[in-house]
Amino acid sequence: MQNKQTNKQRRKRTMKYTEISHFSHPQHKLRFEHTEFPFKCDGCKEIGIGSRYKCFICDYDLHTHCAIIPSTTLFHPFYNKCTFQFMQTPAGNLARYCNACEKDINGFVYHCKLCGFDLHPCCAKLPTVLNDGEMKLYLYRKVSSPCHRCGRKGRSWSYRSNCKNYNLHVACVREMLVENWDKVYMGHGGRKLEREVIPCLQNTLYAAHNSRGRKGSKGKVKKCCEIAGFAVQIVISAVLGDPTALIAGVVGALMSRT
């Protein structure tokens, strides 16, 4: 009986937010949809995939985290002395960057006036645990082990596997996306392209793995990188605003096409 009530409540919440009015786009209502193709959020100006709110008249898109803001005040466990306030534009006149992924802040942001820290909405809502049923990845502010992609320690927030063999900076995920997609968006006058593929990361991972001098046969290295590549799919889906197994699978399929 309790499970039926819970499912009913979830359906009501979903129906409630099927169509919304948003302060950033008062002209038209935004409709919820699920897309398997990348889009650029008009709120935070970052890439997204999966769940979004879209204006089908103006082609205006928002991450779910940018569209639904339960409170303008946010507290994060990594910064227990900070109070983050939601802002539509970055504070001040100087260039600002996200403390989670190190990427520039160009739109919607959570900002702490006391410490000066900034977080993209999707970064602020990154899950502390990503679980696909077989592998668990835990979010850390800093880890002492090297990143599987860049080989550096420390730096930005990181996801580390429960076996502690795989560690990936959130910043590295952003960089891999930016390296491939900036050319697409900037090369087309800033127009949004719905059917661009997610960058293939397998060769990048394989090269990084070998450059750190790991021992073992080529078969073992390949298998290790396949597992790491699967972990990357999960992390990418979270960074893009939809940390679900479904979107992780879509990410993997798009990666395999490149």
C-alpha positions as CSV (number, residue, x, y, z in Angstrom):
1,M,0.0,0.0,0.0
2,Q,2.8,2.4,0.9
3,N,4.7,1.7,-2.3
4,K,1.5,2.4,-4.3
5,Q,1.1,5.8,-2.5
6,T,4.8,6.6,-3.2
7,N,4.5,5.8,-6.9
8,K,1.3,7.9,-7.1
9,Q,3.1,10.9,-5.4
10,R,6.0,10.6,-7.9
11,R,3.6,10.6,-10.9
12,K,1.9,13.7,-9.5
13,R,5.3,15.5,-9.1
14,T,6.2,14.6,-12.7
15,M,2.8,15.8,-14.0
16,K,3.2,19.0,-12.0
17,Y,6.5,19.9,-13.8
18,T,5.5,18.7,-17.3
19,E,5.1,22.4,-18.4
20,I,6.5,25.4,-16.5
21,S,6.8,29.1,-16.7
22,H,10.4,30.3,-16.1
23,F,11.7,33.8,-15.2
24,S,14.5,33.5,-17.8
25,H,12.0,33.0,-20.7
26,P,8.7,34.7,-19.8
27,Q,7.5,34.8,-23.4
28,H,6.5,31.1,-23.5
29,K,6.1,28.1,-21.4
30,L,8.8,25.4,-21.3
31,R,7.9,21.7,-21.7
32,F,9.7,18.8,-20.2
33,E,11.2,16.2,-22.5
34,H,13.9,13.6,-22.7
35,T,16.5,13.8,-25.5
36,E,19.2,11.5,-26.5
37,F,21.1,14.3,-28.3
38,P,23.3,17.0,-26.7
39,F,22.0,20.5,-26.3
40,K,23.3,23.7,-24.9
41,C,21.6,25.1,-21.9
42,D,20.5,28.7,-22.3
43,G,20.7,29.2,-18.5
44,C,24.2,28.1,-17.5
45,K,25.5,28.0,-21.1
46,E,26.8,24.5,-20.6
47,I,26.2,21.3,-22.5
48,G,23.4,18.9,-21.5
49,I,21.8,15.7,-22.4
50,G,18.8,13.7,-21.3
51,S,16.2,15.6,-19.2
52,R,15.5,19.2,-20.2
53,Y,12.9,21.9,-20.4
54,K,12.4,23.3,-23.9
55,C,10.5,26.1,-25.6
56,F,9.5,24.6,-28.9
57,I,8.7,28.1,-30.3
58,C,12.1,29.7,-29.6
59,D,14.3,26.6,-29.3
60,Y,15.2,27.7,-25.7
61,D,16.6,24.9,-23.5
62,L,17.3,24.5,-19.8
63,H,18.9,21.7,-17.8
64,T,16.4,20.4,-15.2
65,H,18.7,21.8,-12.5
66,C,18.5,25.2,-14.1
67,A,14.8,25.1,-14.7
68,I,13.6,23.8,-11.3
69,I,15.2,25.7,-8.5
70,P,13.6,24.6,-5.2
71,S,15.4,27.3,-3.3
72,T,17.7,30.2,-4.2
73,T,19.9,29.2,-1.2
74,L,22.1,26.1,-1.5
75,F,24.4,24.4,1.0
76,H,27.0,21.9,-0.1
77,P,28.7,19.3,2.1
78,F,32.1,20.1,0.6
79,Y,31.9,23.7,1.8
80,N,30.2,23.5,5.2
81,K,30.9,27.2,6.0
82,C,29.4,28.5,2.7
83,T,26.0,29.7,1.8
84,F,25.5,29.6,-1.9
85,Q,22.9,32.0,-3.5
86,F,21.5,31.4,-7.0
87,M,22.3,34.2,-9.5
88,Q,21.3,34.6,-13.1
89,T,24.7,36.1,-14.0
90,P,28.2,35.9,-12.5
91,A,29.0,38.2,-9.6
92,G,31.2,41.2,-10.3
93,N,33.1,42.2,-13.4
94,L,36.0,39.7,-13.2
95,A,36.0,36.3,-15.0
96,R,34.8,33.6,-12.6
97,Y,35.1,29.8,-12.7
98,C,33.3,26.8,-11.2
99,N,35.1,25.4,-8.2
100,A,33.9,21.9,-9.1
101,C,34.9,21.6,-12.7
102,E,37.3,24.7,-13.2
103,K,35.3,25.8,-16.2
104,D,34.2,29.4,-16.7
105,I,31.0,30.7,-15.3
106,N,28.9,32.4,-18.1
107,G,25.3,32.1,-16.9
108,F,23.3,30.7,-14.0
109,V,25.5,30.1,-11.0
110,Y,25.4,29.4,-7.2
111,H,27.7,31.9,-5.6
112,C,29.0,32.3,-2.0
113,K,29.6,36.0,-1.2
114,L,31.6,35.1,1.9
115,C,34.2,32.8,0.3
116,G,33.8,33.8,-3.4
117,F,33.2,30.2,-4.5
118,D,31.0,29.5,-7.5
119,L,29.3,26.3,-8.7
120,H,27.5,25.6,-12.0
121,P,23.9,24.4,-11.2
122,C,24.7,20.9,-12.5
123,C,28.0,20.7,-10.6
124,A,26.3,21.9,-7.4
125,K,23.8,19.0,-7.8
126,L,26.3,16.3,-8.8
127,P,25.4,13.0,-6.9
128,T,27.8,12.0,-4.2
129,V,27.4,8.4,-5.4
130,L,26.9,7.1,-9.0
131,N,25.8,3.5,-9.1
132,D,25.1,1.6,-12.3
133,G,24.5,-1.7,-10.5
134,E,28.0,-3.1,-11.0
135,M,30.3,-0.1,-10.3
136,K,30.0,2.6,-7.8
137,L,31.7,6.0,-8.2
138,Y,32.1,8.3,-5.2
139,L,32.4,12.1,-5.4
140,Y,35.4,13.7,-3.6
141,R,36.5,17.3,-3.3
142,K,40.1,16.1,-3.7
143,V,41.8,12.7,-3.9
144,S,45.4,11.7,-3.6
145,S,45.4,9.2,-6.4
146,P,46.1,10.3,-10.0
147,C,43.4,11.0,-12.5
148,H,42.9,8.3,-15.1
149,R,42.9,10.8,-17.9
150,C,45.5,13.5,-17.0
151,G,47.6,11.6,-14.5
152,R,47.6,14.5,-12.0
153,K,46.6,14.4,-8.4
154,G,44.4,16.9,-6.5
155,R,43.0,19.6,-8.8
156,S,39.1,19.7,-9.1
157,W,36.4,17.5,-7.7
158,S,36.8,13.8,-8.7
159,Y,34.8,10.6,-9.0
160,R,36.6,7.5,-7.7
161,S,35.5,4.0,-8.1
162,N,34.7,1.8,-5.1
163,C,37.7,-0.4,-6.0
164,K,39.9,2.8,-6.0
165,N,41.5,1.9,-9.3
166,Y,39.7,4.6,-11.3
167,N,39.7,8.3,-10.6
168,L,38.5,11.0,-12.9
169,H,38.5,14.7,-12.4
170,V,35.2,16.5,-13.1
171,A,37.4,19.1,-14.8
172,C,38.9,16.5,-17.2
173,V,35.4,15.5,-18.2
174,R,34.5,19.1,-18.9
175,E,37.8,19.5,-20.9
176,M,37.1,16.5,-23.0
177,L,33.7,17.8,-23.9
178,V,34.8,21.3,-24.6
179,E,37.7,20.2,-26.8
180,N,35.3,18.4,-29.1
181,W,32.2,20.6,-28.9
182,D,33.6,24.1,-29.0
183,K,34.6,23.6,-32.6
184,V,31.1,22.5,-33.4
185,Y,29.2,25.4,-31.7
186,M,31.7,28.2,-32.5
187,G,32.1,27.0,-36.0
188,H,28.4,27.3,-36.7
189,G,27.9,30.9,-35.4
190,G,26.7,29.6,-32.0
191,R,23.7,27.8,-33.5
192,K,22.7,24.7,-31.5
193,L,23.1,21.4,-33.2
194,E,20.9,18.6,-32.0
195,R,22.6,15.6,-33.5
196,E,26.3,16.1,-32.7
197,V,28.0,13.1,-31.2
198,I,29.7,12.9,-27.8
199,P,33.5,12.7,-28.2
200,C,35.2,9.3,-28.2
201,L,37.3,8.9,-25.1
202,Q,38.6,5.4,-25.5
203,N,41.9,6.4,-27.2
204,T,42.5,9.2,-24.7
205,L,42.1,6.8,-21.8
206,Y,44.3,4.2,-23.4
207,A,47.1,6.7,-24.1
208,A,46.9,8.1,-20.5
209,H,47.0,4.6,-19.1
210,N,50.2,3.7,-21.1
211,S,51.9,7.1,-20.4
212,R,51.8,6.4,-16.7
213,G,53.8,3.2,-17.2
214,R,51.3,0.6,-16.1
215,K,52.6,-2.9,-16.3
216,G,50.8,-5.8,-17.9
217,S,49.8,-7.2,-21.2
218,K,48.1,-5.3,-23.9
219,G,45.0,-7.4,-23.3
220,K,44.9,-6.4,-19.6
221,V,45.5,-2.7,-20.5
222,K,42.7,-2.8,-23.0
223,K,40.3,-4.5,-20.5
224,C,41.3,-1.9,-17.9
225,C,40.6,0.9,-20.2
226,E,37.2,-0.6,-21.3
227,I,36.2,-0.6,-17.6
228,A,37.5,2.9,-17.2
229,G,35.6,4.0,-20.3
230,F,32.4,2.6,-18.9
231,A,33.0,4.6,-15.7
232,V,33.6,7.7,-17.9
233,Q,30.2,7.2,-19.5
234,I,28.5,7.4,-16.1
235,V,30.5,10.5,-15.0
236,I,29.7,12.3,-18.3
237,S,26.0,11.7,-17.9
238,A,26.1,13.2,-14.4
239,V,28.2,16.2,-15.5
240,L,25.7,16.8,-18.4
241,G,22.9,17.0,-15.9
242,D,21.3,13.6,-16.1
243,P,23.0,10.9,-13.9
244,T,20.8,8.0,-15.0
245,A,21.7,4.6,-16.3
246,L,19.6,5.2,-19.4
247,I,21.6,8.3,-20.4
248,A,24.9,6.6,-19.5
249,G,23.9,4.0,-22.0
250,V,23.1,6.6,-24.6
251,V,26.4,8.3,-24.0
252,G,28.2,5.0,-24.5
253,A,26.3,4.4,-27.8
254,L,27.2,7.9,-29.1
255,M,30.8,7.4,-28.0
256,S,31.0,4.2,-30.0
257,R,29.9,5.9,-33.2
258,T,32.9,8.3,-33.3
